[in-house]
């Protein structure tokens, strides 16, 4: 009979963990029913992932439909972009389905600045204009592509990425799908320089290798 060497135990444990990970690491839990229409009308007396389910006998086709992404977004801000998201309020049928849709409006030379989604991967489709997109992996390598109308691009979960309208004269439009009902979003520059309370000055100066004057200027521009 073959007896496994104790030295093989760590390797066996690693293989077991890798085999189990695909079933453990998921963006959102799987639903336990066909659908769970988010009931956003009744006051919630408890907190849960997602919204409580509406009585199935009250479900209508309209719960699975939204016009929220048809409206032009207001891009009059410092970055020149606007995101319109689906939610359990405007699309209650998406509750527990593990997805979010987003309309991305970009003004001329507008940008969705460096940001990440801690709970979702993302696929973006360019519908109008020319959009430079990219993400940086954990080895600090940049993957970038210039999207034309109809092109798509995938942003892996949790990685820093951006969308930039390279056209200085015309707006651009994209639609994104994200693999979580609540993907979260953190804009890197705002997190660093406009947090409340503020990150200590010395931490920022050493992290970004900038002077106190540089830091004050950046904070002023970002509203920190």
N, C-alpha and C positions, 0 to 999 in steps of 0.2 A: 504493500500500500504506500502511495506517495504522501509524504508529510511535507507540508509547505514550510519553507524556511521563514523564521521571524522577520528576516530582512525583506521578504516579499509583502509583508502586511501593509506598509505605507503605500506601496504601488497599488495594491488591491483596493485600499481605501480610496485612493485618488480616482481610480477607474470607476468605482461605485458612485462617488460623488458626481463625476462627469456624466454618468449614465442617468442619474436622477435629476440633474439640473434642468433639462428641458421641461420636465413636468412640474418643477417647483417655481422657476422664475418666469412669471407671466405678467404682462402689463396690468391686466385686471382679472379678477376672479371670473370663472365661467358662470353664466346664469343658470339657475336651477329650473327654469321654465321657458316657454317659447319667447316670452317678452315680459317686461315689468314696466308698464307705462308709469313714468314718474308723476306722482301726485304732489304737485307744487302748490296746491291751493290750501290744503289743511295745514295748520301750524304743526311743526315737528316738536315732539316732546322728548325726542332722543336723537342722537347723532349716529349716522351710519354711512357706509360707503355707497354713494348714490342716494336716490330719493325713494321713499316708500312706494309700494306698488298700488296703483289704482285698481279698484274692483274690476276683474276681467270682464264682467258683464257690461261695463260702461265704456269699453274700449271702442274707438272709432278710427276709421282710416286717416282722419286728419291728425291723429296723434303721431303718425309716422311721416308726416309731411311738414315742410317748413319753407317759407319764403324769405327767411332771415338773410340769406346770402345774395339776394337779388339787389339789395340797396347799395349804392355807391358810398364808400366810407370817406370820412373827413380826414384828409391827410395834412391838415394845417397844424403841424407840430414840428418840433426841432429835428425830428428824423425824417419826416415826410412819408409816413406810412400809417395805415389803419388796418386792424384785424377785426373781422366780424366772425364770431364763433357760434356754433350751435351749442345748445345746452339743454338741460331737462326742462327749462322754461319754454324755449321756442321749438324744441323737438323732443317732447317727452318720451316718444317711442325709442329713442336712443339710450334710455336709461338701462344700465347693466350690460349694454352691448359692446363696451370696450372701444368706443370710437368717438372722435370729434372731427367736425369739418370746419374749415376756416377759409374765409374770403380775405385775400391779401391785396389791398390797394396800395400802390406805390406812386407817389408824385414823381415828376421829372427829377432824376437823380436822387429819388427817395431811397431809403434803406431800412430794412429790418435789421437793426444792429446785432452784433455778436451776442448770441443768447443760447440757452439750452432748455430742453424739456426733460426733467428728471424721470418722468414716468412714461415716456412714449417715444417711439420712432415716428418718422414723418415722411410722407411722399408729397411732393409739390408738382403741380402741373401749371405751366405757363399758358395763360389764355390770351394774353395781349402784350405786345411789346417785346423787349429783350431784357432778360433778367440774369445777372451774374449771381450764381449761388456757390456756396462752398461750405465745407466743414473741416475741422482740424481733429485728427485722431489723437490718441494718448501718447503717441510718439512725436507729436507736434508736426505732423506732415499734413499739408493742406491739399485737399481734393476739391477742385473747382471746375465749374462748367458754365458756359454761356447758354442759357435756354432761350429758344425761339418758340413761337406759338405752337402748342401741341407737345412740346418736350416735357419730360418728367425727370425728377431727381429725388433720390432717397437720402434722408438725413438719419444716421443711426441714433439710437436711443441715448440720450444724455450727453451727446457731444456738442461742443460749441459750433454754431453755424450762423450763416447770414444770407440775406437776399438783397441785391442791390440793382436798382434800375439804372442801366448804363446810358439811357437816352436822356440828354439834357433838355429836350424839348417836349417830350410826350410822356404821359403816364403809362404804367404797366399794371397788369392784373394777373393774379394767380389764385389757384384754389389748392388747399392742402388738406390731407387726411392724416389724422394722428391716432395712434393705436391705444388710446386710453380715453375714458370718459372725462378724466381730469388730468391732462398731461402736465400741467404746471408750466410756467415759463419764467426764466430768470435772465434779464438783460445784464450782461457782464459789467458794463460801464456804470449802470445805475446801482448794481449791487455793491460795487467797490467804492464809488464816490458819492452816492446819495442815500446810503442806508440810514436808518433811524433806530437807535442812536448811531452816530458816525463812527466808522472804523478809526482807531487811533492814527494820528498823523504819521508817526514813525513807521507804523506797519505799512501804510501806503507808499511812503517815500522809499522804503527799502524794497518793497515788493516790485514797484514799477521803476525804481532807479530814477526818481524825479526829485526836483527841488520843492521846497515848501511853497514857493511862488507858483510853480507849475501846478501843484496840487490844488492850491486855492483857486486858480483860474479854471481848472477842470470842474471843480465842485460848483463854482459859480455858474458855469454854462449848463451843468446838469441839474441844477436846483438843489444841490446838497448843502 
